[in-house]
Amino acid sequence: MAKRLGVGIIGAGFNAKFHIRSWVSVRDADICGIFDKNKERSEEAALLAKNLKVGEPKIFNSITEMVADENIDAIWICSPNFARIETMEEIASAIESGKGKLIGVCCEKPLGRNVAEAKKMVELVKRVGLLDGYLENQLFEPTVQRGKDIIWSRGALITGRPYLARAAEEHGGPHSPWFWEGTLQGGGVMNDMMCHSVEVARFLLTEPGKPRNSLTPIKVTAHAENLKWQRPHYADILKSNSDGKLDYINRPAEDYARAVVEYKDEKGEKIIVEVTTSWCYVGAGLRLSVELLGPEYSMGINTLDTDLKVFFSREVKGNSGEDLVEKQNAEVGLMPVVGNEENTYGYDLENRHMVQSFLSGKRPEENFEDGLNVTELLMTAYMSAEEERTIAFPPPNLDTFIPKVAQGAWNNRNK
Ligand SMILES: NC(=O)c1ccc[n+]([C@@H]2O[C@H](COP(=O)([O-])OP(=O)(O)OC[C@H]3O[C@@H](n4cnc5c(N)ncnc54)[C@H](O)[C@@H]3O)[C@@H](O)[C@H]2O)c1
């Protein structure tokens, strides 16, 4: 086994930069390679890694070249959702042709745009014998980890297990046009962000040390709408931000969604997950909120309840930016600042866990099977929203289901 892990990153956009910045808190591993279809993006990300002293990454011209390099032990897939399968297929075929010495691969959320794609990712990673990590950062938020620990070791131990978890991720809308296009992304905000909320809620409700299947999903009820971005003024903004490609009047994706997932625990007790998500929340910036409730206790997290706040008077006129918080919406007034976003959102602990798992030859605790389970829940939620009824889990045609929004054929205005 390697003593130090050489990591190669595929896709050098917004998310890859979060990973690179988090690397100052990761031990025993370096960023040794970058591959992005856009060379300028690769160069920017490589420079960031060098400046932070978290590696001297080589810029590769292909995935195959990166897999073959002797300094690369593991790959982090951070490219867009529409490239998942071709990316994993190229990694697998490079390995099968005898190239490289990879130990493992990590993949950003979502594992696939639908169940068939997520299953293909699991099949490919198993076929080539790699360890696999599913990059669901919210499980690794220090507040989530510490909150789970305290709730289960005190409240639950003495008065009984928690029965309800609520989670939400909300902001004003994604930064790249491809996220907004249902056919490319796989859905709207439900696919993009509810994947975090269903998994963090499930994680908090799972007894520490127990496997994922200690909770059995039994029913899903969901609702999806477009509340803001189909309004003509906002549809025009999307059109002009995408060189005319996005057409939210005729081909929107949902910018608001909610779901209730009903589980049973090993004793047959009902456990409830309530999740809500939106691209139409206008506050200071990205807001992640979580609650966990049990018979004699509760806990709550809101990432905009920060300890640091700044105030700028109306005389402070400058460029708009994201220097205070991700998806920032304003530059004046009293504003919350997230001191270390990589840490708060869970990237530090997530990457430490993945690196240490790979170095010790163990499958990470959050892996592709979990990514597949999340996709199965989300696809059931889309079915429920489309059919406007509660769906028993798992529904019969889950493996072949593609949401209408992912087919470019969803428009609730027509209902
Ligand atoms: N965990 C999180 O909270 C979180 C946050 C943001 C994004 N993500 C996920 O990370 C992934 C990337 O999102 P992003 O925000 O960085 O997007 P982005 O648009 O900012 O960046 C994507 C990058 O990938 C490159 N690219 C496109 N096709 C490629 C291909 N076939 N091979 C290699 N590179 C390619 C693009 O040139 C671009 O630089 C998505 O799957 C997204 O869902 C996760």
Ligand as a Chemical Component Dictionary entry (heavy atoms), coordinates in Angstrom:
data_LIG
# 
_chem_comp.id                   LIG 
_chem_comp.type                 NON-POLYMER 
_chem_comp.pdbx_formal_charge   0 
_chem_comp.three_letter_code    LIG 
# 
loop_
_chem_comp_atom.comp_id 
_chem_comp_atom.atom_id 
_chem_comp_atom.alt_atom_id 
_chem_comp_atom.type_symbol 
_chem_comp_atom.charge 
_chem_comp_atom.model_Cartn_x 
_chem_comp_atom.model_Cartn_y 
_chem_comp_atom.model_Cartn_z 
_chem_comp_atom.pdbx_ordinal 
LIG N1  N1  N 0  -20.576 18.610 -3.176  1  
LIG C1  C1  C 0  -21.071 19.772 -3.546  2  
LIG O1  O1  O 0  -21.641 20.517 -2.763  3  
LIG C2  C2  C 0  -20.946 20.193 -4.971  4  
LIG C3  C3  C 0  -20.924 21.553 -5.298  5  
LIG C4  C4  C 0  -20.793 21.924 -6.637  6  
LIG C5  C5  C 0  -20.723 20.942 -7.600  7  
LIG N2  N2  N 1  -20.758 19.621 -7.256  8  
LIG C6  C6  C 0  -20.679 18.576 -8.302  9  
LIG O2  O2  O 0  -19.371 18.651 -8.886  10 
LIG C7  C7  C 0  -19.466 18.430 -10.289 11 
LIG C8  C8  C 0  -18.846 19.623 -11.020 12 
LIG O3  O3  O 0  -19.590 20.789 -10.721 13 
LIG P1  P1  P 0  -18.918 22.257 -10.794 14 
LIG O4  O4  O 0  -19.751 23.119 -9.949  15 
LIG O5  O5  O -1 -17.467 22.192 -10.537 16 
LIG O6  O6  O 0  -19.167 22.611 -12.341 17 
LIG P2  P2  P 0  -18.397 23.689 -13.212 18 
LIG O7  O7  O 0  -19.241 23.929 -14.407 19 
LIG O8  O8  O 0  -17.974 24.846 -12.359 20 
LIG O9  O9  O 0  -17.048 22.944 -13.641 21 
LIG C9  C9  C 0  -17.025 21.786 -14.413 22 
LIG C10 C10 C 0  -15.646 21.665 -15.078 23 
LIG O10 O10 O 0  -15.586 20.414 -15.769 24 
LIG C11 C11 C 0  -15.006 20.621 -17.065 25 
LIG N3  N3  N 0  -15.482 19.554 -17.942 26 
LIG C12 C12 C 0  -16.624 19.495 -18.693 27 
LIG N4  N4  N 0  -16.716 18.295 -19.300 28 
LIG C13 C13 C 0  -15.635 17.581 -18.916 29 
LIG C14 C14 C 0  -15.169 16.279 -19.199 30 
LIG N5  N5  N 0  -15.871 15.464 -19.992 31 
LIG N6  N6  N 0  -14.002 15.876 -18.650 32 
LIG C15 C15 C 0  -13.283 16.715 -17.868 33 
LIG N7  N7  N 0  -13.667 17.955 -17.556 34 
LIG C16 C16 C 0  -14.835 18.369 -18.074 35 
LIG C17 C17 C 0  -15.422 22.011 -17.456 36 
LIG O11 O11 O 0  -14.522 22.563 -18.404 37 
LIG C18 C18 C 0  -15.381 22.754 -16.113 38 
LIG O12 O12 O 0  -14.115 23.322 -15.873 39 
LIG C19 C19 C 0  -20.930 18.207 -10.596 40 
LIG O13 O13 O 0  -21.189 16.826 -10.677 41 
LIG C20 C20 C 0  -21.663 18.804 -9.426  42 
LIG O14 O14 O 0  -22.905 18.174 -9.166  43 
LIG C21 C21 C 0  -20.841 19.246 -5.980  44 
# 
loop_
_chem_comp_bond.comp_id 
_chem_comp_bond.atom_id_1 
_chem_comp_bond.atom_id_2 
_chem_comp_bond.value_order 
_chem_comp_bond.pdbx_ordinal 
LIG N1  C1  SING 1  
LIG C1  O1  DOUB 2  
LIG C1  C2  SING 3  
LIG C2  C3  SING 4  
LIG C2  C21 DOUB 5  
LIG C3  C4  DOUB 6  
LIG C4  C5  SING 7  
LIG C5  N2  DOUB 8  
LIG N2  C6  SING 9  
LIG N2  C21 SING 10 
LIG C6  O2  SING 11 
LIG C6  C20 SING 12 
LIG O2  C7  SING 13 
LIG C7  C8  SING 14 
LIG C7  C19 SING 15 
LIG C8  O3  SING 16 
LIG O3  P1  SING 17 
LIG P1  O4  DOUB 18 
LIG P1  O5  SING 19 
LIG P1  O6  SING 20 
LIG O6  P2  SING 21 
LIG P2  O7  DOUB 22 
LIG P2  O8  SING 23 
LIG P2  O9  SING 24 
LIG O9  C9  SING 25 
LIG C9  C10 SING 26 
LIG C10 O10 SING 27 
LIG C10 C18 SING 28 
LIG O10 C11 SING 29 
LIG C11 N3  SING 30 
LIG C11 C17 SING 31 
LIG N3  C12 SING 32 
LIG N3  C16 SING 33 
LIG C12 N4  DOUB 34 
LIG N4  C13 SING 35 
LIG C13 C14 SING 36 
LIG C13 C16 DOUB 37 
LIG C14 N5  SING 38 
LIG C14 N6  DOUB 39 
LIG N6  C15 SING 40 
LIG C15 N7  DOUB 41 
LIG N7  C16 SING 42 
LIG C17 O11 SING 43 
LIG C17 C18 SING 44 
LIG C18 O12 SING 45 
LIG C19 O13 SING 46 
LIG C19 C20 SING 47 
LIG C20 O14 SING 48 
# 
